[in-house]
Amino acid sequence: MALEKGDYSIADDLFAEIEERRRPEVEEAARAAFGRGEIAEAEVRWADAAEHYARAVDLEEKPGFQNLQKAREFAWRAGQYDAASRFGTALLKQARKLDEPEKLAEALNEHAITLDAQGRYKDAEGLFREALEIGKATIGTQHPGYATHLNNLALVVEAQGRYDEAEGLYREALEIAKTTIGELHPDFAAHLNNLAGVVQAQGRYDEVEGLYREALEIDRATIGTQHPDFATDLNNLAGVLQAQGRYDEAEGLYREALEIGKATIGAQHPDYATRLNNLAGVVQAQGRYDEAEGLFREALEIGKATIGAQHPGYATRLNNLAGVLQAQGRYDEAEGLYREALEIDKATIGTQHPNYATDLNNLAGVLQAQGRYDEAEGLFREALEIRENTLGADHPNTVRGQENLDALLAKMAKDEPE
């Protein structure tokens, strides 16, 4: 062969010829991979969709904007945040070379969503603010799309515990929506739901209940009562009722939402699993542990089949199941599940994410319940440090973490022999 004989020029020409001859086959394979991704997407097999869309990008010599978008979105949906970040970075790099501000704003939003999922809130906030400025310069501040930009920014501000600022952004978005799309529009209801969420985070339950009920009535009049978004409204309202201890009312709404979900998105959808999880939570709150455990396990199995067992959402469901086992005094089982969740989150979102701190906190709690105070103390301290670094000292989760540590230290001091 030319290569073995050192005839590099001839060898390079031969390889180039083969490469050019095979190019149509590679392009066809990329289209086929993308098509398989669309099928998996339609069947709500997000991990499979992520694999196929990623394959399409890898096969393309110069991946297109849409292919990168899909690869990022479904890597994110599948909890593959490192891959999503890689695709998002490529998408943003491509968009910055184009003279199309709308596409740049879109790419900024896409990548920021991944950064938010990774707990990189400050980085995400910077991109959302850049997208907001582009929107201001292109579509103007009285456009539904600008309200969406405000909403995205508010979400990441809220995640950092800056509730007053987030509430201001949500209210600004709501006012723009009121003057552009009107109050009897599903998107206006969505804005109400977002505002209600941050009001609820501040414990203003009477006010938040009113907002959720207003959103519910708008959706009842526009999209109807047999729509997945109406089920979301019911879930949201149930959540605030549960927070007020109105368990019977909350349970009824959760069950209604579950039935709508079964009839619309089906029982093998991640959102259906979320609704099962919510119902299980209020059942657990009423002390019906066996029933709650069954619901948590059903949600876990749906999660395994849809988002996969290496997804942060799956780790959350493990945590929930562990919680009801802990409530029943089954500490060994609970500890095993907490540790499994911890390992999944370590591999996906990393060890400097607020949710990882929650994992540590949960594990510390079950160790404390077993009297293993020294181990629990170390985990509480690690969780607190992560929260201080990511959320800040004044965030409610940080404050609760400090309270957990203080309570443990007080118990240790009380139990210490004189």
N, C-alpha and C positions, 0 to 999 in steps of 0.2 A: 504493500500500500504506500501511497505517496507520503502519508504522515510518518510511517515507520522509516522511510528512506530520508526523511528530513526535507522533503519537497513541500514546505509549508504553503507556499503560494498556490500550488496545484491543489493541495488538500483543502485549503480554504475555499477555493472556487467550487470544488466538488460538494463540500458541505453546504455552501450557499445555494447551489443548484437543488440539492435534496430538500433543503429548508423551504425554498420557494415552491417546489413541487408539492410539498406536503402542507403548505399554508392553508389551502382550501379545506383540507381535512381537519386541521386544527380549529379553524374558524367554525366549521360545522359542529365540531365537538363542543366548542364554547356555547354555541346556540342551543345545543341539546342539553347541556348542563343547566343553562338558564331556564329552559323549558321545564326541566325536572324540578328546579327550584320553585317555579310557579305552581306546579302540581302539589308539591309538598306544602307550600304556603296555603293553598286552597284547602288542603286537608288538615291544616293546623299541626303539621309536623315541623315545628320550628327548627329543631336541631338538624333535621334532614335538609330543610330549605337552606339553612346557613351553609351546610357542606356543599350543596350544589351551586349556590350563588358564588361561593368562594372559589369553587373549581372553575366556573365560567371566567372569573376575573384572572385567575392564574393562567388560564389557557390563552387569554387575549394578549397580544403584543402591546397594545395600548388600550387598556380597559376604558370603556365609555362611562359617561357620567351616571347613567341609569344603572349599569351593572355594579358600579362602586356603591351607589346608593343602596341597592338591594343587599349587597354583601354586607355593608355596614349595619343596615337595619336588622337583618336576621341573625347576624353574629351577636348583636345587642339583645335581641329577643331571646336568643338561646343562652344568654349569660356568658358568652365568650367575649369578654370585654377587651382583652388584649387584641384579639383579631379585629373587633369592631373599631378600636382606636387606630389600628393600622390602616384599615380601609377608609376611615374618616379622615385621617391625615392625608391620604392620597387624594381623596375627593376634594378636600379643601385646597390642596396644592394645585390641583387641576383647575378648580374654580377661580383661584387667584390669577391664573394666566388668561382667563377669558375676560372679555369686555362685556360681561353680563352681570350687573349688580344683583339682579334677582336670584341668579344661580349661586352667587357668592353668599348671599344671605341664607339661602337654603342649606348650603354646605356648612356654613358657620353653625346653624341651628342643629344640623345632623351631628356634627362632631361634638358640639356642646352637650347634647343629650347623653352621649357615651361618657364624656368626662364627668357629668353629673352622676351617672350610674357607678362610676369608679370612686366616687366620693371626692373628686377633685373640683370642689365647688368654686373655688376662686378662679381657676382656669376656665371653667364652664361659664361663670359669670362674665368674664372678659369677652368671650366669644358671643354670648347672648347680647351684650351691650353693643358690640360692633355690628351685629345683625340689626339691632334696633336703630342704630344711626343710619344704616343703609336704607332701612325702611322709611325713616323720616325723610331722607333725601329723594326717594323714588316714588313711593306710594303716598307719602304724606301722613300726618298724624290723625287724620279723620278717615281711616280706612280699616275695615275688619282685619286685614292682614297685620296692620300695626298693632291692633289690640292683641293679636296672637303673639307677636314679639314681646309685648309687655307681659303677657301671661307667662311665657317661657322664662323670662328674667325673674318674675315674681316667684316661680317655683324654686329656683335655685337660691334665691334670697331667703325664702321661707326655710329651706333645708338647713340653712346656716343659723336659724333661730332668730333672724331679724324680722320679727313678726309685724311690727309697725310699718316698716318700709315695704314689706311684701303686701300688706293690706292696702297701702296707698297705691301700689302698682295695679293690684287686682281691681280696685275701685276705678282707677283711670281707664283700664281696659273695659270695664263694665259700662262706663259712661259713653265711650266711643261706640261700643256695640249697640247701646240704646239709640244713639242718633243715626246709626248706619243701617243695621239690620233690623232694629226694632226689638221690643220686649217680648213679642210672641214668636220667637225663633229658637230652635234647639240650641244654637250656638250661644244665645243669651243665657239660656238655662245652664249651659256648661260654665260660663263665666260666673254665674251665681254660685254654682257648686264649688268652684275654685276659691272664691271669696269666703264661702262658708267654711271651707277647710281650715283656713288660717285663723278665722274667728274662733273656730272650735279649739284650735291649738292653744288659744289664749284663755280657754275656759268660759267663754261667754255663751253658755248653752241656750239660753232663751232666744238670743239674737240669731244664733246659727240654726236653730230649729226652724225659725221663720224663713230664712233664706233657702234651706233645703226644701221646705214645703212649697215655696214659690216656684222653685225650679221644677219640682214634681208636677205642679199644676200646668206649667208651660208645656212640659213634655207630654203630659196627658192630652193636651189640646192640639199638639202639633204632630208628634210621632206616634202617639197612641200608647196603650198600656201593654202591648205585646211586642215591645222593642227592647233590645239589650240595654240601651241607654236609660230606659225607664226603670229597668231592674237595677241599674247603677244608682239612680236617684233613690230608690227604695233602700238600697244598701247604705247609702250615705245617711239618710234619715234614721235608719235603724241604729247606726253607729252612735249618733248623738243621744238617742234615747237610751241606749245601753250605758253610755257614759254617765247618764243621770240615774241609773239604777232602775229604769223602767223596762225590766227584762221581758215581761210578757208582750208588751207592744213591739219591742225590738225583734223578738223571736218571730212574731207574726209577719213582720215586714221582710225579715231575712228569708222566711219560708216562701213568701210570695215571689221574691226576687229569684229564688232558686228555681221555682216552677217556670217562671218566664225564661230563665236561662236554659232550662232543659228543652223547652219548646222552640227556642230560637238558635242559640249557639250550640246546643247539644251538651250531653253529659261528659264528653271527652274533650273539653276545651279548658285551657288554663284559667279563664275567667270563671268558669263554673266551679273549678276547684277552689278559687278564692272565695266564692260565695258559700261553699260548703265549710270552708275554714271560718268564715265569719259566723255562720250559724253555730258551729262547734264552740266558738268562743263564748257566745251568750248562753249556750246550754251548760258549758263548764261553770260559768259564773253563777248558775242556779244550783250547782252541786250535783248535777247529773253526769257524773264522770264517765260511766261506762258508755253512755250514748255519745258524749263528746268525743271520747277516744275513737269510737267507730267512725264518726264523721271526719276526724282528723286523719285517720288511716286511709279512708276513701279519697280524701283530697291529696294525700301523699302519693297514692297509686296513680291518680290522674296526672299529677305532676311528673312522675317518673316516665309516663308514656308520652307526654307532650313536650315539656321543656327539658326533660332529662334529669338524671341524678347528679349531674355536675353543674348545677345552676344555683345561683344565690337564692332564687325563689324556692327551690327544693330545700335548701338549708333552712329557710324560714319555716317551712312546714315541719321539718324535723324538730326545730325548736318548739313549735306549738304542741306537737305530740308529746315531746319531752315534758312540757309544762304540765299537761294533764296527768301524766304518769307520776311526776313529782308530787302533785296534789294528792295522789292516792298513796303516797309513801313508798312508791316503787323506785327508790333512789338509784339503784344500780342500772336499771333499764334507762332511766332518765339521763343519767350521766353518760352512758354510751351514746345516746342520740345527740346530746349536746356536743360531745367530742366529735362526732361525725359531721355535724353542722359546722363546727369550727374548722375542720380540715377542708371542707368544701369551700368555705368562704376564704380561707387562707390561699387556696389555689385559684380563686376567681377574682374576688374583689381586693385581696391583699390584706395585710395586717395593719394598715393605717386608715381603715375605713370605719365610719361610725357603726356600721352593722357588725363588723368584727368585734368592736367593743361590746356590743349587745350580746354577742355569743359568749365572750369572756365573762360578762356580768351574770348571764344565765348559769353558766357552768359553776361560777363562784357560789351562786345561790344554793345549788344542790350539794356542793361540797360543804358549805356552812351547815346545811340541814343535817349532814352526817357527822358534824362535829369536827370536821377537818379544817380548822380555823386558819392555820398557817398557809395552807394551799389557797384557801379562799381569799385571804388577805392579798396575796401576791397577784391574783387574777383581778380582784377589784381595783388594785392600784394600777395595773396595766391598762385596764379598761378606762379608768379615769384619765390617765395620761393621754390616751388616744382621743378621747372626747374633748379634752382641753385643747389639744393641737388642731383638731378638725372643726369642732363646733364652737369652741370658745368657752370660757369659764361661766358665762351667764346663761347658757342654753339649758332648758329644762332637763334634758337627758344628762347633762354634766352635773347639774345640781342633784338629781336623783342618784347618780353614781357616787357622789360625795356622801350623800345621806346613807347609802348602803354601806360604804366603808366605815363611816362614823359609827353606825349601829353595830357593826361587827366588832370594831375596836372596843366599844363600850361593853359588849358582852364578854369579850376576852378579858377585859380588866375586871369585870364583876366575878368571872369564874376563876380568876387567878387566885391560888391559895395565898393566904396572908402569911 
